[in-house]
Amino acid sequence: MAAENAEGHAQTAGEYIQHHLHHLQKNFSFENVEQHSIVDFSVFNLDSLIYSILLGSIACFFLWRAASKATSGVPGRFQAAVEILAEMVDTQAKGVIHNATSRKLVAPLALTVFVWIFLMNAMDMLPVDALPALWHGVGPAMGYMNYMRVVPTADLSTTLGMSVSVLLVCLVYNVKIKGLGGWLHELLSAPFGDKFFLYPINLLMQLIEFAAKTVSHGMRLFGNMFAGELIFMLIALMGGTWAWQFNPMSGWFWLGIGHVIAGTAWSIFHILVITLQAFIFMMLTLIYVGQAHSSH
C-alpha cells in the first residue's frame, strides 16, 4: 500500500497514514461514500461492522464450545483457561454487584465483553499492511473503495456504540431494581436532596453524569487503540524508508534497526495494552451496572 501510485508517484508518509486511517464507508443505500462531517448518521463504517461482528461471533463460539465440552474431571488446557477467565470475571462481578439474580446475566455479559474487546484489540497485532494489501487486490475489483481498517476498537463509532449499549443496560436495571417511580424520584432528588426547587438541578446533574460516563467509557478505549494503531503505522514507515534507502552509508539505512527494535518493543508492550483495555472496559461495565443497583 505504501508503494501505491495514486498520481504517478509513491505515497508520502502523510498520504500513507491518511489512507490507512480512512474507513470503508457506505450509506444505507449501500453506496460508496466518504464522511466529511464529524457526525453523520447516514454513513456507517462497513469494515468496522464486519470485523466486530466476525470477532464477536468467534468469541461467542469459543465460549459456547468451552461450556458444551466442559467435564467434571481433569480439564484440558482450553477448558482450564476459560474456567480461570470465567472465575476471574465472576469474582469481580460479586465484588461489585451483590444481587445474585442480576449476576446470572451481568457476569456472562461482562465475560463476553472482555473476550470480544480483547479479540478486536488483538487485530492491532497483525502487520499493518497485511489485510489492507489483500483488500487492495480484491475490493476495487468488486466495486468497493480501496480502504480497509481492521481494528474495530480504533473506530469511535464502535466504542461509543458499545458504551451506549452499556448505558441502556444500566437504564434497564435502574427501572428493574428501583421501579420506574423510584428511579424517576431518584433522578429528581439526588444528589442535592428531595426539595422541589432543586429538582431541575438534580435532573441536570444526573443527565450530565450519564452522558459523561458513557462518553468517557467509549473514548478511553478508542483513544488507546487509535494511538496504538498510529504508532504501528509510524514504525511501519521506518521499515518502508529503510527498504527504499538500502544504503549503509545513508542515515536512513539505520531506520531498519530502529524498525526492528521499536516494532518488537511496542508489540510486546501492546499485548499488555490490548488486555488491560479490555479489562478496564469490562470493569467499568460492571461498576456502572452495579451503580444502577444502589440508591443515592
N, C-alpha and C positions, 0 to 999 in steps of 0.2 A: 504493500500500500504506500510505503514511503517513496517508492520509485515511480508512482503513477504520474503520467504526463498529462496534466489537465490542459495545458495550453502550450505544449511543446517543450516544457521544461520540468525538471524534477520539483517536487513539493519542497517548500521551505519548512523549517521546523514549526513555525506558526500554523501553516496550512495543514501540516501533518496532524498536529494536536487538534485543530479546529475540526478537521474531518472526523477524527476518532471520537470527538465529543458530540457529534451530531447523531440523533436517533433516526431510526427508520420510522417515519411518521405517516399516518393515514388519517383521513377523516371518516365519518361514519357512513359515507358512501363508498368507502374503501378505495379512495383516490389518493395518489401520491401528493402530499402537501408538505409545506415547511412552516413551522410555527414562528411567528415574528413578534408576537406579544408575550409578555411574561406569563399571563394566564390566558389559556384558550381551551375551553371545554369542548370545542368542536374537533379537537385533534387528540389522537392518542398515539403513544409510542408502541408500535407493534412489536419491536424487538424485546422490550422490557416485559410486555404482556406474555409473549411466547415463552421466554426463559423462566419467568416467575411461575407460570402455570406448570411447565415441564418439571422444574425443580421441586415445586410443591407436590406434584404427583409422585415424584421419586421419593420424597420424604415420607409421604403417607404410605406408599407401598412398602418401604423397608420397615417402618414401624408396625404396619399390619403383619408383615411377614414374620417379624420377631415375635409378635404376640401369638400368631397362629401356630408357630413352631415351638413355643415355649414348653419346656418339660420340667418336671419337679426334681429330676435327677441332677447330675453334674451338667451344668450348662456349657454350651460351646462358646467360643470366643465372641461371636457376634451377639448371641443372646446375653452373655455376661456384660458386654459393652452397653447394650440397650438397657439392661436392668440397672446398671450403675448410673446411667444418664437419667432414667426414669426415677430412680430413688433420689437423686440429687434434686430434680425438679419438684418431686413430691415433698421433700424436706423443706425447700424454700416456700412452697405453697402453704404448708402447715404453719410456718412461722409468720405468714402474712394474712392468710385467710383462715379464720377459725371456724367457719361454717363448713362442716363435713359434707353436707349435701352440695354446696357450691363447688367444693374442690373436685367432685366427681366430673364436673365439666371443665372447670378452670385449669386444673393440673394437666390434663391431656392437651388442652388448648395451648398452655404455656410450653409444653414439650414439643408440640408441632411447630409453634412459632420459633423456638430455638433451633430446631433442626432445619427448618425451612430457610431461615435467615442465614444460618451457617453455610448452607449449600449455595445460596445466592451470593454471599460474600466470597465464597471459595472460587467463584468464577474469575475473580481477580487474579488468581494464581496461574491462570492459563497464559501462555505467551500473548502479548498484546495484539499481534497481527495474525494469530492463528485462524480463528473463526472469521474475522473480517476479510482475510485473504481468500478463504473459501467462498464467502458470500460475493466477493468481487468477481469471481468467475461464474457464479450461478445466478445471483439476484437480478442484475440488469437484464440478463437473457430472458428472465421470467417476467419482465416488465416492472420490477421493483427498483427503487432508488438504491444507489450504491453506498448505503450507510448501514452500520451494524454495531451496536453496543451490547456487550454480553453480560454486564454486571447490573442486574435489576436494582440492587440497593444503591447504586450510584445515580439513580434516577429519582428525583424528588417526588414525582407523581406516584411512584411505587411506595416509598417510605411514608409519605403523607396518607396514602390510601390505607396502609396498614395501621397507622396511628389513629385515623378516623374510625376504622373498624374497632379498635380497642375502645375508643370513646363510646361507640354505640353499645358495646358490651357493658361498659360501665353504667350507661344510662338505663339499660335493661335491668341490671342488678340494683340500681338505686330504687327503681319502681318496685321490683320484686321483693326486696328486703324491707323497705320502709313504707311501701304502699304509695300510690300516686299522691294522695293528700299529704302524707307525711313528708314526701320528698319535696313537693311544692312549698310546704311550710318551711322546710329547711332552706330552700333557695331564698326565701324572703327573710328569714330570721337569723341566718348565720352569714358572716361571723360576728356582727356587731350587736346582736341582741334582737329580741322579739318586740320591737317598737315600730308602730306603723309608719312613723316618719323616717325610719331607717330602711324600710323595705326596698326602695329604689336603689340605695347604695349597696345593700346586701346582694340584691339580684345582679347588679353590675359587677360586683366583686366575684360572685360565683361564675358568671359568664366569662370573665377575664381569666379566672383560674382554669376552667375547662379548656378555653382556647389556648392558653399558654402551655398547659400540659400536653395538649395534642400536637401543637406546632413543634415544641421542643423535642417531643418524643420522636417525631419523624425527621426533624432537621439534624438531630445528633447522629443518627445512623447514616443519613445521606452525606453529611459533611465529612465524616471519617472515611467513608468508602469512596467518595468523589476525590478526596485528596490522595488516597492510596492509589487510585486508578491513574491520576495525573502524574504521580511520581513514577509509576511504572512506565508511562509514556516517555518521560524525560530520560529515564535510564535506557529505554529502547533507542532513543535518539542518539545517545552516546555510542551505542553499538553500531548504529547506522552510519554515523560520522566516521567511526573507525574503519568500517568496511569500505567507504568511499575514499578515504585518505590513508590507504595502507602503505605508509612510508615511514620507516623508523626514524628518519631524520626530521619528520614533521611533529610538531607538538600535538596535532590531532591524533596521531597514532596511539598515544598513551591513553586516550579515552577508552580504548578497548580494555585496558587493565581496569580502569575505573568502572567500566560497564560490568565486568565480571564481579568485582568486589562489591559495588553498590547493589547490583542485582541480587547477589547471594545474600547480603546482609539484610536488604529490605524484604526479600521473600521470607526469610526466617522470622524477622520481626512481624511481618504481616500475618503470619499464622496466628500469632497472639492477638493481633488486631481484629481479625475476622471472627475469632472465637469470643473475644471479650465483647465486641459489639453485639453479637447475637445474645450473649448472656445478659448484657445491660438492657437490651430491648425486652427480653423475656421478664427480667426482674421488675422493670417499670410497668409492664403489663400486669403482673401480679400485684404490685403496690397500688396501682390505680384501681384495679378491681377490688382490692382489699379496702380501699378508702370508701368505695361505694357501699360497703357493708357496715361502716361505722357512721355514727351521727356526730355532728358538730356540737 
